[in-house]
Amino acid sequence: MDFTYQSQERSTDIANYHLYQSPNPTQVTFTTTPTELIYYYERDSASPIIIHYYEDGTTNELYSQTPGGTPTAVTVDGTNKLGTTYTTQSMNIPHFHLVSSPANPTVTFGNAPVEVVYKYKRDDAGDVKVHHLEVGTNNILSPAEDLSGAERSGLTYTTSPKNIPYYTVVNATPAGHTGTYPATGLKEVTYYYSRNDAGNVLVHHF
């Protein structure tokens, strides 16, 4: 019975793993009862998977993992994940809708970083119309300005009175002169102007 056996670790035969722990001893003697030797292996670490949620046509990041935080790419750690797969997914981003997804959302952790890109376009909002009227008559003193809400959801707008000859604005900051584009419909802002006073005309009859 005095035969011995020298066991060996097999990490070279096991893809994506490295030896974590060997038995002690690794050489044993054959006996009348079974002897078990256990080698433990740990999966190798990989490079991360980086997921971008871009505004379409730009490299502006839109998604933040922390509510109210600065939008950044999502980095999925590759520690002990070499050779495994990870399924990415789109995110619900306020005021935006998804327009482009990766052909295959499931990627494999490898030795080099893998980047995945989702693209979004800003939603449409309602419009803003700015009027310039004479006070008391509602006569139009200047053509209305139309501020389109196309791809403006969640954005702010600013309006201002115009310089109109012979008139002075009487409400420089009307309700809604600044604000956020309406979700739908039309928001109207009206500036009123009064005609300036002129000098008197004196008529003589000699």
C-alpha positions in Angstrom: 0.0 0.0 0.0 2.9 2.4 0.4 2.2 4.1 -2.9 2.0 7.9 -2.9 0.2 10.3 -5.2 1.2 13.9 -5.9 -1.9 16.0 -6.7 -1.7 19.1 -8.9 -3.7 22.2 -9.2 -5.4 22.7 -12.6 -5.8 26.4 -13.1 -4.3 26.2 -16.5 -7.1 23.9 -17.5 -9.9 26.0 -16.0 -10.7 29.1 -18.1 -11.2 32.4 -16.2 -10.2 31.0 -12.8 -7.1 31.1 -10.6 -6.1 28.9 -7.7 -7.4 30.2 -4.4 -6.5 27.5 -2.0 -4.6 24.2 -2.1 -4.9 21.2 0.2 -2.2 20.6 2.7 -0.5 18.3 2.0 -0.8 17.9 -1.7 0.9 14.5 -1.7 -0.9 11.6 -0.1 -0.5 7.9 0.5 -3.0 5.4 -0.8 -4.8 3.7 2.0 -7.7 1.3 2.4 -10.1 4.3 2.8 -10.8 7.1 0.3 -8.7 10.2 0.7 -10.2 13.5 -0.6 -8.1 16.5 -1.7 -9.8 19.7 -2.5 -8.5 22.6 -4.5 -10.5 25.9 -4.4 -10.5 28.3 -7.3 -11.7 31.9 -7.6 -13.0 33.5 -10.8 -10.6 36.0 -12.3 -11.4 39.7 -12.3 -12.4 41.5 -15.4 -12.5 45.1 -16.7 -15.7 47.0 -16.0 -18.7 47.4 -18.2 -19.5 51.1 -18.7 -23.0 52.1 -19.6 -23.8 55.5 -21.2 -27.2 57.2 -21.3 -26.5 59.9 -23.8 -28.7 62.7 -25.2 -29.0 61.9 -28.9 -26.3 63.7 -31.0 -24.2 64.5 -28.0 -22.1 62.8 -25.3 -24.0 64.5 -22.5 -24.8 62.0 -19.8 -28.5 62.0 -18.7 -28.7 59.4 -15.9 -27.7 59.7 -12.3 -27.8 56.7 -9.9 -28.4 59.1 -7.1 -31.7 61.2 -7.3 -30.7 64.8 -7.9 -27.0 63.8 -8.5 -24.7 64.7 -11.4 -25.4 62.4 -14.4 -22.5 60.1 -15.1 -21.9 56.8 -16.9 -22.8 53.7 -14.9 -19.8 51.5 -14.2 -20.4 47.8 -13.4 -17.5 46.4 -11.5 -15.8 43.4 -13.0 -14.2 41.9 -9.8 -14.4 38.1 -10.0 -16.6 38.3 -13.1 -14.3 37.4 -16.0 -16.3 35.4 -18.6 -19.7 36.0 -17.1 -22.4 38.0 -18.8 -24.3 41.1 -17.7 -27.6 42.4 -19.2 -27.8 46.1 -19.4 -31.1 48.0 -19.6 -32.6 51.3 -20.5 -33.6 53.8 -17.8 -36.6 56.0 -17.4 -35.2 59.6 -17.6 -37.6 62.5 -16.9 -38.4 64.6 -20.0 -36.6 62.2 -22.4 -37.5 59.2 -24.4 -35.4 56.3 -25.7 -34.4 56.5 -29.4 -31.5 54.0 -29.7 -30.5 50.9 -27.9 -27.5 48.6 -28.3 -28.0 45.7 -30.7 -27.3 43.2 -27.9 -27.9 44.5 -24.4 -26.2 41.5 -22.9 -22.4 41.7 -22.8 -19.6 39.6 -21.5 -17.0 40.7 -18.9 -13.6 40.6 -20.5 -10.0 41.8 -20.1 -10.8 45.2 -21.7 -13.6 47.6 -20.7 -16.9 47.2 -22.6 -18.9 50.3 -23.4 -22.7 50.2 -24.0 -24.6 53.2 -25.3 -28.3 54.1 -25.0 -29.5 57.3 -26.7 -32.4 59.6 -25.7 -34.2 62.6 -27.2 -35.8 65.3 -25.2 -39.6 65.2 -25.2 -41.8 67.9 -26.8 -43.5 70.4 -24.5 -46.3 72.9 -25.0 -45.6 76.3 -26.7 -45.3 79.8 -25.3 -46.8 82.8 -27.1 -45.8 86.4 -26.2 -48.2 89.3 -27.0 -47.4 93.0 -27.1 -50.6 95.0 -26.8 -51.7 98.6 -26.2 -53.2 98.9 -22.7 -56.9 99.7 -22.8 -57.4 98.9 -26.5 -55.6 95.5 -27.0 -54.3 96.9 -30.3 -51.4 94.8 -31.4 -48.2 96.9 -31.3 -45.7 94.2 -32.4 -46.2 90.7 -33.9 -46.6 88.0 -31.3 -43.6 85.8 -30.6 -44.0 82.1 -30.7 -41.6 80.1 -28.6 -41.8 76.5 -29.8 -41.9 73.7 -27.2 -40.5 71.1 -29.6 -37.8 69.1 -27.6 -38.1 71.6 -24.8 -39.8 69.5 -22.0 -38.4 70.4 -18.6 -36.5 73.5 -19.9 -37.1 77.1 -18.9 -37.9 80.1 -21.1 -37.4 83.8 -20.6 -39.4 86.7 -22.3 -38.8 90.4 -22.2 -40.7 93.6 -23.3 -39.9 95.2 -26.6 -38.7 98.7 -27.3 -41.7 100.1 -29.3 -41.5 103.7 -30.5 -43.8 106.2 -28.7 -44.8 103.6 -26.1 -43.7 102.5 -22.6 -44.3 99.1 -21.1 -46.6 99.2 -18.1 -46.0 95.6 -16.8 -42.3 94.8 -17.3 -42.7 91.4 -15.5 -46.1 90.0 -16.3 -47.3 86.6 -14.9 -45.4 83.9 -16.7 -42.7 86.1 -18.2 -40.2 83.4 -17.2 -40.9 79.8 -16.3 -40.9 76.3 -17.5 -42.4 75.2 -20.8 -45.9 73.8 -20.2 -46.2 70.0 -20.4 -48.9 70.5 -23.1 -51.0 73.2 -24.7 -50.2 76.9 -24.9 -49.0 79.3 -22.3 -49.6 83.0 -23.1 -47.7 86.0 -21.8 -48.9 89.5 -22.4 -47.0 92.8 -22.2 -49.0 96.0 -22.1 -47.8 99.3 -23.3 -49.2 102.9 -22.9 -48.6 105.6 -25.5 -46.2 108.3 -24.3 -47.4 111.8 -23.7 -46.4 114.5 -26.2 -45.9 118.2 -26.0 -48.9 120.5 -26.4 -49.7 122.2 -29.7 -50.4 126.0 -29.3 -52.5 127.6 -32.1 -52.3 131.4 -32.5 -54.9 133.4 -34.5 -53.6 137.0 -35.3 
